[in-house]
Amino acid sequence: MWDSAGNQQTCIFHSRLPLKTAMAKVQQRTRVPSGSDTVVLESNGHHKDDKVANGASTPKPGQWGRAWEVNLFTGVGVLILLTTTPLMVLYFYIACDKYQCALSTPVLELYRGQATLYDLWMKAPAMTAKAWKIGAIWLTWQIFLAVGLPDIFHKIIPSYTGGICKGARTPAGLVNEYNINGLQAWALTHIIFFANAFYFHWFSPTIIFDNFGGLLWVANAVGYTVSIFAFVKAFHFPTCAEDRKFSNNVFYDFLMGIEFNPRIGKWFDFKLFFNGRPGIVAWTLINLSAAFKQYELYGYVTNSMILVNVLQAMYVVDYFWNEHWYLHTIDICHDHFGWYLGWGDCVWLPWMYTLQGQYLVYNPTDLATVHCLAMWTLGLGGYFLFRSVNGQKDYFRRTDGNGLIWGKKPEYLQCSYISSDGKQHQSKLLLSGWWGVARHFNYTADLMGCTAYCMSCGFNHLYPYFYLVFMMILLTHRCFRDEERCRAKYGQQWDKYESLVPYRYIPGIF
């Protein structure tokens, strides 16, 4: 069929069910008004017409991504996020550094009149020249590794994909190229850290933990600077004006970003750099610094600290090993670059994702053998499930649906969408393997890992468990955000997909 813009729009259904059954499932989810457009469904060469609604359910050119209009509820939520999350990070640091990670103690002191807000503020870390020096060296080093050092790992490591890789198509129809060298940057940084710790002794391996408070101010300065710069840049010298989005709320635009892929030069991509470097590279270094601090204070490293370091390092290395794959995930494919990513990756990620390592310095915890083995099982199980789920989608994309998943030819829903330049493109939605069990089963695996990190710290404080609560909220919200964008991108075709894979990430429940 031909849509109102004169573009042919086809949705090809490669059936995982008999056509009659599949059509019945689709019709249960979709009301079909008379006089609407037609989408052709194909199964084994047979064609059958199905009706889809005009208007909002029909994909509009280049309309996926963040919102165009912001209601009052969202506007209030944006202001709350902008004002409370920086204070929350500071509060968590103070609670850990001054109250041995007892989150409730500062609040109780205020409630009982034993302290004032001024007293609590005076416990905030001091800004130090050493922290600014460390921050400047760190940021400069990571920028150099990202744009100044070509990747050689993909030439010497079998099965690793690096170097110049293409990303997903943007709403404006562009396909950007990226210099994928995150694994190389992570490896070189950690080689230097270990070489220093055990041989050169240029600086103490506890340097990050010892200056963590001062570095919090440095990270905030960088996060706000890059966010404001990206906001101004979007108005005056955007990288691609057609990929910008403006709303009726300036605070929302600042939070969620206006430009889709802001860049300086050809290779410094703001989203890719800040999403992976410097925060994620720092994640494992912060944990290592905490482990060295625990050894310095107590003369040994607990099994819980080893658990947290190894399990989280597996996730981080996995991210950089598959960095090319992450070019096709929500952070790169849908999110615009604003304070949410700029400040979030500089401050929230390195401080709030490392709560377990911080906690174990102040509260060393030796786990019983059964508890330790259970956490290894849960953490490793979550990781291998996470890798299996994501690996299936990556394999499906690389083979264009022509390989085998779970020993069978994969089934998929092939859909079309229109970019803002008016061109039509095709996309396949996988229905086989884990992606036939739930639409976001990788999030289930993520939460298994998060649970293992937190439970490795024992059960004496809530402090390390905030990460699990946060991830549950984040991933659930991300489910809805991702599906809202996909519905805007694919229209009625997305409803067909949801009818065939009805659960998000808890099969049979949600």
N, C-alpha and C positions, 0 to 999 in steps of 0.2 A: 504494500500500500504506500501511498504518498502522503506525507503530512502537509500541514498548511504552509510550511516553508519550501515545499517542493523537493524535500529529501525523502528518498525511499527508506522505510523503516521496517526492519524485519527482526523477529525474535524466533530463533530456531531452537526447538526443544529436543535435546537428545535424551530420550526417555529412559528414566530409571524405573518407571512404572508403565503398565499398559496405558495407551493413550486415553482410553475412556476413563480410567481411574484417575489419571493425572488431571484431565479436564474437570472431573468432578471436584477434585481438591481445589483447583484454581477457582472454580465457580463458587465454592463455599466461602472463599475469602473476598470475592469481588462482585459487587452489584453492577450489572451491565445495563446501562441506559440505552434506549433506542436512538438510532441516528448517530451513533458514535463511530469513530474510526475503527479500522480493522488491523489486527496484527496476525500474521501467518505463523502457525505452529507447524513444525515439520517433525515427523518421527518415522524413521526408516523409509524416507522417500514419499510418505503420504502427507497430504496437506489438509488442514482443517482451520476454518476461520473462527476467530474468537473476537469479542468486542471489548474495547477498552474505552474508558471515559475520556472525554475531551477535557481541556482545562488543566487543572493542577496535576492530574495524574499523568499527563503527557510530558515527557522530558523536554525541558526548554534548553536552548543552546547555552552551554557554559554556566549553568546555574548551580552546580554543586559546589560545596565548600562551606565556609562560615556564613552566618546570616546576613541578609541585606537590611532587615528591619529589626529593631529591638523593642520589645514591649517593656512595660513598667517593671514587671517581676524580674526579667533578665537584667535590666538596668540597675536595679537595686542589688542584685546578686553580684554584678560586676564591681560595684563600689565596695561591697563587703570583701570580695576577694582582694582587691587592690590595697585595702587598708588593714586587713587582719592577717593575711598570710605572712608578710614580713615580720610582724610582731610575734606571730606564732613560732616562727623559726628561732627568733631571739629568745622567746620564753623557754622553748625546749632546751636551748643551749644553756641558759641560766639554771634551769632545773637540774640538768645533768652535772654541770660544773660545780654548782654551789650546794646542791641538795641531794647528791648521789642518785640522780635520775628519778627522784620522787616527784611526780608531776603535781600531786595535790598539795604538797607542803607549802609552796609559795602562796597559793590561793587561801589555804587555811590560815596562814599568818596574816594575810590581809583581812580576812573575815573576822578573826579574833582581835584585831587591832594591834597585833604584835609587830606589824610592819606597815609601811605606807607604800604607795606606788613609787614615790621618790626613792625609798629604800631599795625597792626591787630594781629600779632603773640603775642605781649605783652599783649593782652587782653585774651589770652588763660588761662585756669585755672591752678592753681599751683598744683604741687604734694605735698601732705601732709602726714605726718606720720599717722594722724587719718584715712585718706582714706585707706591707706595700711592696717591698723589694722582692719577696718571694712570689707575690701575685704577678708582678710585672715580668719576672723571669719565666714564670709558668705560662702565662698567656703568650708571650713572645715565642717561646719554645714550641708550643702547640700550633701556633700559626705557621711557623717555619715548617714543621713536620707536615702540615696539611697542604700547603700550597708551594713550598719551596723544595720539597724532596719527592721526586717521582717514585712511584711504587715499584719495587723490584720483587716483592714477595710473590706476586702472581707468576713471576717467571721462574722461581726456584722451588715453590711449594706446590706439589701436585694437588689438583682439585680445588685450589683456592682461586676465587675470582676477585681480581683487583684491577687497578689501572683505570682507564677511561671506560665508564659504563653509562648507559642511557637510562634515564628515569622514566616515570610514567608521563603520559600526556597531560598537560595542564588544561584548565578550562578554556584558555585561549587557543589551544591546539598545538602548543609548543612541546617539544621533547628535548629536555635539557640533558647535557652531558655532565658527568661528575667524575672527579678524580678520587677514586676509592683507594685509600691507603691507611685506613684506620688501624688495621691489625699491625702494620709496620710501625705506626706512631706509638701504639700501646706497647709493643714489644721493646722498641728502643728506649722508651721512657722507663720501663721496668728494669731493663738491663742496667741502665745507669743507676737506678735506685739501689739495686742489689750489689752492683759493683762498688758503690760508695759505702753501703752498709758493712760489707765484709772485707773490703780491700783498701779503697782510697781514703775513706773517712773524711771526706770534705765537709760533711754536715751530719748531724745526728739523724738516724732513721726515724726518730720520734719528732722530727721537725714539724711535720704537718699537725700532729696532735698538740704539740706544745704551743703552736701559734694559731690554733683553730679558731679561737675567739677573734683575734685581729683579722684573720683571713675572712671571717664572716662579713666584716665591713668592706673589705676589698671586693669580695664577690658581689655584694649589693651594689657597690659603685659601678662595677663592670656591667652587671645586669641591667641597671637603670640607664646607664649611658648607651648601651647598644639598643635598648628598646626605644629610647627617645630618638636616637639617630635613625633607626629604621622607620619610625613614625614620620619624621620630617622628610626623610628621603622619599617616602611614598608619594608625598605631595609635589616635591620639587624636582627630583631626578630619579624616577622609578626605573627599574631594570626592564620591566615589561608593563606598560600602562594598561594593556588589555587584561592583565591578570590581577588587577587591583579590585578590591571590594570596599565600598564605603557604606556606612549605615547612618541612621539618624541619631547616633549616640557616640560622641567623641571618646568617651571612656571605654566603650565596647571596642571601638576601632583601635584604641591604644592597647587594650588587653589582648585581643584576638589577632591583631595585625591587619594591615591593608594590603601590602604586597604579598604575592604568593611565593615568589622566589627571589627575594632581594639579593643582589650580588655586587661585589666590587671586583672589577676585572672579569676575566673569564672563569676563574676557578674558585674564588672565595665565595662560596654559597653560605649565606647566614644560617639557613635551616640545617644543612648537613653538618656544618662546623659546630654550632652550639648544641645541636641535638646529640652529637657524639663526642665532641671535644669542646671544651676541656672537662666537662662534668663527669662523663662516663669513664674516661681515662683516670680521672682523679678518684673515682669510687674505690677501685682496688688499692690504690696507694693510701687512701685514708684508712682502709681496713688494715693494711700492712703496718702503717704507722701506729695504729691502736694496738696491734699485736706486739710490736716492739716496746710500746709503752707499758703494756701489761707485764712483759718480761722484765723491764727495767724496775718496775715497782715491786713485783712479787717473786722474781727469780725463776718464773716458769710461765708457760702459755697454756691456758686451759683447753680441754677438748672442745668446749663450746666455741671458743675463739677460732680454733682451727676449722671447725664446721662452718662457721659464718664466712670466714675468708675463702675457703675452697668453694662452697656452694655459690656464693655471689660472684667469685672470679669466673666460674664456669659460665654464668649468665653473661658476664661482660665480654669474655673471649668469644662466646657464641655470637654476640652482637657484632663484633668486629670481623669475625670470620664470614658472617653473612651480611656484611654492610651493604653489599650490592642489592640484596633482597629487600632491605629496609627502604630502599628508594621507592618501593611500591606499597608501603604501609601508610597508615592514616597521617602520621606526623609529616611526611613528605608529600603525600598525594593530595591531602585535603586541607591541612592546617595552613593558615597564613602565618607570617612571622611577626609576632608582636611580643608584648610583655610576658604573655603566657609561656612562650618558648624561650625568649631572651633572658628574663629574670629567672624563670623556672629552672632552666638548665644550668644557670650559673650558681644559684643559691639553693633552691628547694631540693634539687636532685642530690648534690654532694652532702648536704647537711641532714636531710630527712630520710634519704635512702640508706644512710650509714648508721642509723640509730642503734642497731644491735652491736656493732663494733665499739661505739662510744660507751654504751651501757656496760659492756663486759670489762672495760678498763676500771670503772668505778665499782662494779659488782662482779668480780671474778666468779664464774660458775663452773663447777666440775659436774658433768652429767653422769648419772649412773649408766652402766654399759647398755642396758636395755633401752633407756631413753636415747642415748647417743646413736645406737643402731637404728632405732625407729626414725630419727631425724635424717640419718643418712639415706634410709630407704625412701622416705617421703620426698626429700630434696632431690635425690637422683632420679626417682620415678617421675617427679614433676618436670625435671629438665629433659629427660629422654622423651616424655610425652610432648613437651613443648617443641623439641627438635623434630619429632616425627610429624606433628601437625603442620608446622611451618614448612618442613621439607617437602611434604606432599604438594602444597600449593606452589612452591618454587619449582618443583619437578614438573608439575602440570603446566606451569607458565613456560618453562624452558622447552618442553616438548610440544607445546601448542595442543595439548590434549591427546597426543598420539602414543604416549607411553602407557604403562600399566600401573595401577594403584590397587594394592591388596590383591594382586594377581589377575586383575580384570581391567579391561579397557574403561577408562573413566567416563562417567556420565556427567553432563554439564548442560547448563542453560545458556545458550549463546544469545546475547542481547546487543542492541545498538544504542549509541548515545550521540549527541551532537555537541561539538565544541562551539565556543562563541564566534568562531570564524565561519560558522554555518556548515562545516564539513561533518559528515557522518562517519563514525568509527564503530568497530565491533569489539566486544568483550565477552569473555566466557566466565560463567559463575559455576564453580566446581560443586558437584553433588555427590561425589564418591569419597570413600575413605572417611577420615575424621570429619571432613567438611560436610558429609551427609548425616553425621551424628548431631552436630550443632553448628550454628553459623560462626561462632567465635570460640571453638573448643581450645584454641591456644590460650585463651584467658583462663580456662579451667586449670590448665597446666601451670600457668603463671601463679595462680593463687596457691597451688600445692607447694611451689617453691617458697612463696612468701610465708606460708604457714610454718615451713621447716625453719626458715631464718629466725622467726620470732620465737618459736617454741624451743629453739636451741639455747635461749637465754633463761630458761626456767619460768617460774610463775610468781615471782615475788613482787614484780612491778608491772604496771601497764605500759611504761615508757617504750619498750621495744615492740609492743603490739600495735602501736599507732600506725606503723607501716602497713600492717595487714588490713587494718580498718580503712586507711587511705586508699590502698590498692583496690579493695572491694568497691569503694565508691567510685574511684577513677575508672575502673574497667567497666562497671555497670553503666556509668554515664557515657563512656566511650562507645559502648554497644549502641546506645540510643543515638548518639551523634553520628556514628558511622552509618547507621541504617537510615537516618534522616537524609544524609547526603546521598546515599545510594538511591534512595527513593526519588530524590530530586534529579539524579543523574539518569536513572533508567525508567522512571515512571511506573506504569502498570506492570512492566516486566519484573520489577523487584517484588511486587506482590506475588507473582507466580513463584519466584524463588523462595519467599517466606513460607508459602503453602507447602512446598516440597521439603524444606528444612525448617520445621516449626519452632525449634528451641534455640536459645541464644548460646548459653554455655553450661547449663545444667540439664542434661537430657531428662525429659519427663517432668521437669519442674519449672525451669525458666529458660 
